[in-house]
Amino acid sequence: MSAPDPDAILYESPIHERGRRLGSELAATFALADHRFFRALASWEPLHPILNGAIGDPEATMDGLVGLGEGCPDGGMLLSFGAHAFAVAGAVARFASETVRDTFLPQLASGGMIGAFAATEAEAGSDVMAMKMRYAETRRGYVLTGAKTWISNATQADLFVVFATKDPRLHSRGISAFLVERSTPGLAVEAIPVPGHSGSSLGTVTFSDVHVGPESLLGRVNAGAQVFRHSIIQERILLSAFLTGSVRRALMRSIAHASNRQQFGAPISGNQYVSGRIVDIYRRYAATRLLLQHTIGRLHLGIATEADASLVKLECSEAAVASNLDAFRIDGAKGLESAGREGLIDVLSSITYSGTSDLQKVIIAASLGLQS
Ligand SMILES: Cc1cc2nc3c(=O)[nH]c(=O)nc-3n(C[C@H](O)[C@H](O)[C@H](O)COP(=O)(O)OP(=O)(O)OC[C@H]3O[C@@H](n4cnc5c(N)ncnc54)[C@H](O)[C@@H]3O)c2cc1C
């Protein structure tokens, strides 16, 4: 077999190809992002730096994640992995005490433990710093009371990064971050059944007088906003790579379908309305890949800002939605079958999770000096 031509317009690097194959195998093997799924993914060597809280070679990181995103049509599973690896492992690596990090990070990195990142509340979504979940200091540490909702991995997780406030009137200045084991008395989980997202377990997590020791604190007291910011920057940037993979998946299947499907005695690809749509998917793929390359490079150097993360998340999620809708149109009636198989709802929810597209614009506008 001849090696792929790096100058070809649809060239995929060897690491992208391996990621694509692995993503496809995982989606065929597992129905849910459970411990077996996490172990299988964690054994892939290009993911080891991320699972240990670091960003390895930026090009390899991007190619591996884009490949996984292309190969795995289950966006819920990938989102679950993202919350676990990009947000939770990232926060533990950076903010936990040495003892806590050495206890939990190897288990998170191997997939032996699953992490969930619990920030959103019923009344605090986009305005997450308006959270009501409380923490109070006790003689032996802290006590947590409140509830988090729409939490990815909720029913499978062993470990929760959870945010709580000392006093809601302090807004972001009163928030601390804690690492809480699932087995801690007072912690209860309830699944949220939704259409789509079959590979991901979404749920509400309730904390009824949950007592934790001082070692559970991540970072400093009342510096939880810093932990949130660190994790969310990393999560938004790296989840975006999965979404660019989804754009490429829409591209490849649209090219194949439009070249094979005959109407009016010729392949529908000869129709400029159809080929124009495919060019639109291609330009979104090419543009988001370049933006990702730039942004993952900045993440690797430790200089990625909130606005960098918001821009790439905005572009990649909107590109994934638009491209999958284009592919749906090109499929004709078969789009009804492919919408389920290709996880159209999972793609749609990418403009909501990890911050809505509107919220990303709010962050970018603020970085441009535009006050709301
Ligand atoms: C599949 C999925 C997985 C998720 N996983 C997690 C998780 O693991 N952990 C976690 O903590 N959360 C998670 N979430 C929650 C997610 O972060 C929130 O849904 C998101 O932040 C939006 O909050 P909301 O749903 O309360 O919408 P709202 O904040 O109520 O927003 C409703 C609408 O108002 C718009 N809006 C709100 N404020 C503004 C503003 N200032 N300017 C312009 N428009 C505005 C929004 O863009 C949106 O269109 C998940 C959500 C989904 C869908």
PDBQT file of the ligand as one rigid body, heavy atoms in Angstrom, charges set to zero:
ROOT
HETATM    1  C1  LIG A 401     -24.958  17.674  26.735  1.00  0.00    +0.000 C 
HETATM    2  C2  LIG A 401     -24.615  18.607  27.832  1.00  0.00    +0.000 A 
HETATM    3  C3  LIG A 401     -23.587  18.287  28.714  1.00  0.00    +0.000 A 
HETATM    4  C4  LIG A 401     -23.295  19.150  29.769  1.00  0.00    +0.000 A 
HETATM    5  N1  LIG A 401     -22.294  18.798  30.652  1.00  0.00    +0.000 NA
HETATM    6  C5  LIG A 401     -22.024  19.618  31.708  1.00  0.00    +0.000 A 
HETATM    7  C6  LIG A 401     -21.018  19.246  32.679  1.00  0.00    +0.000 A 
HETATM    8  O1  LIG A 401     -20.379  18.190  32.578  1.00  0.00    +0.000 OA
HETATM    9  N2  LIG A 401     -20.805  20.081  33.726  1.00  0.00    +0.000 N 
HETATM   10  C7  LIG A 401     -21.493  21.256  33.890  1.00  0.00    +0.000 A 
HETATM   11  O2  LIG A 401     -21.239  21.961  34.868  1.00  0.00    +0.000 OA
HETATM   12  N3  LIG A 401     -22.453  21.630  32.994  1.00  0.00    +0.000 NA
HETATM   13  C8  LIG A 401     -22.728  20.844  31.912  1.00  0.00    +0.000 A 
HETATM   14  N4  LIG A 401     -23.700  21.206  30.997  1.00  0.00    +0.000 N 
HETATM   15  C9  LIG A 401     -24.465  22.425  31.213  1.00  0.00    +0.000 C 
HETATM   16  C10 LIG A 401     -24.048  23.546  30.260  1.00  0.00    +0.000 C 
HETATM   17  O3  LIG A 401     -22.797  24.071  30.624  1.00  0.00    +0.000 OA
HETATM   18  C11 LIG A 401     -25.165  24.597  30.288  1.00  0.00    +0.000 C 
HETATM   19  O4  LIG A 401     -26.311  24.001  29.700  1.00  0.00    +0.000 OA
HETATM   20  C12 LIG A 401     -24.787  25.852  29.536  1.00  0.00    +0.000 C 
HETATM   21  O5  LIG A 401     -23.794  26.560  30.218  1.00  0.00    +0.000 OA
HETATM   22  C13 LIG A 401     -26.005  26.778  29.326  1.00  0.00    +0.000 C 
HETATM   23  O6  LIG A 401     -26.708  26.975  30.511  1.00  0.00    +0.000 OA
HETATM   24  P1  LIG A 401     -28.317  26.777  30.540  1.00  0.00    +0.000 P 
HETATM   25  O7  LIG A 401     -28.616  25.465  29.928  1.00  0.00    +0.000 OA
HETATM   26  O8  LIG A 401     -28.759  27.026  31.917  1.00  0.00    +0.000 OA
HETATM   27  O9  LIG A 401     -28.866  27.887  29.554  1.00  0.00    +0.000 OA
HETATM   28  P2  LIG A 401     -29.180  29.420  29.942  1.00  0.00    +0.000 P 
HETATM   29  O10 LIG A 401     -27.996  30.026  30.605  1.00  0.00    +0.000 OA
HETATM   30  O11 LIG A 401     -30.496  29.499  30.627  1.00  0.00    +0.000 OA
HETATM   31  O12 LIG A 401     -29.306  30.051  28.503  1.00  0.00    +0.000 OA
HETATM   32  C14 LIG A 401     -30.530  30.020  27.746  1.00  0.00    +0.000 C 
HETATM   33  C15 LIG A 401     -30.318  30.878  26.497  1.00  0.00    +0.000 C 
HETATM   34  O13 LIG A 401     -30.030  32.240  26.869  1.00  0.00    +0.000 OA
HETATM   35  C16 LIG A 401     -28.810  32.649  26.280  1.00  0.00    +0.000 C 
HETATM   36  N5  LIG A 401     -28.114  33.565  27.191  1.00  0.00    +0.000 N 
HETATM   37  C17 LIG A 401     -27.987  33.458  28.537  1.00  0.00    +0.000 A 
HETATM   38  N6  LIG A 401     -27.259  34.484  29.015  1.00  0.00    +0.000 NA
HETATM   39  C18 LIG A 401     -26.895  35.236  27.963  1.00  0.00    +0.000 A 
HETATM   40  C19 LIG A 401     -26.120  36.415  27.789  1.00  0.00    +0.000 A 
HETATM   41  N7  LIG A 401     -25.560  37.082  28.831  1.00  0.00    +0.000 N 
HETATM   42  N8  LIG A 401     -25.960  36.921  26.539  1.00  0.00    +0.000 NA
HETATM   43  C20 LIG A 401     -26.517  36.289  25.484  1.00  0.00    +0.000 A 
HETATM   44  N9  LIG A 401     -27.254  35.161  25.570  1.00  0.00    +0.000 NA
HETATM   45  C21 LIG A 401     -27.440  34.648  26.791  1.00  0.00    +0.000 A 
HETATM   46  C22 LIG A 401     -28.015  31.361  26.062  1.00  0.00    +0.000 C 
HETATM   47  O14 LIG A 401     -27.036  31.524  25.055  1.00  0.00    +0.000 OA
HETATM   48  C23 LIG A 401     -29.123  30.406  25.644  1.00  0.00    +0.000 C 
HETATM   49  O15 LIG A 401     -29.422  30.598  24.282  1.00  0.00    +0.000 OA
HETATM   50  C24 LIG A 401     -24.009  20.367  29.923  1.00  0.00    +0.000 A 
HETATM   51  C25 LIG A 401     -25.025  20.690  29.005  1.00  0.00    +0.000 A 
HETATM   52  C26 LIG A 401     -25.328  19.824  27.969  1.00  0.00    +0.000 A 
HETATM   53  C27 LIG A 401     -26.414  20.210  27.011  1.00  0.00    +0.000 C 
ENDROOT
TORSDOF 0
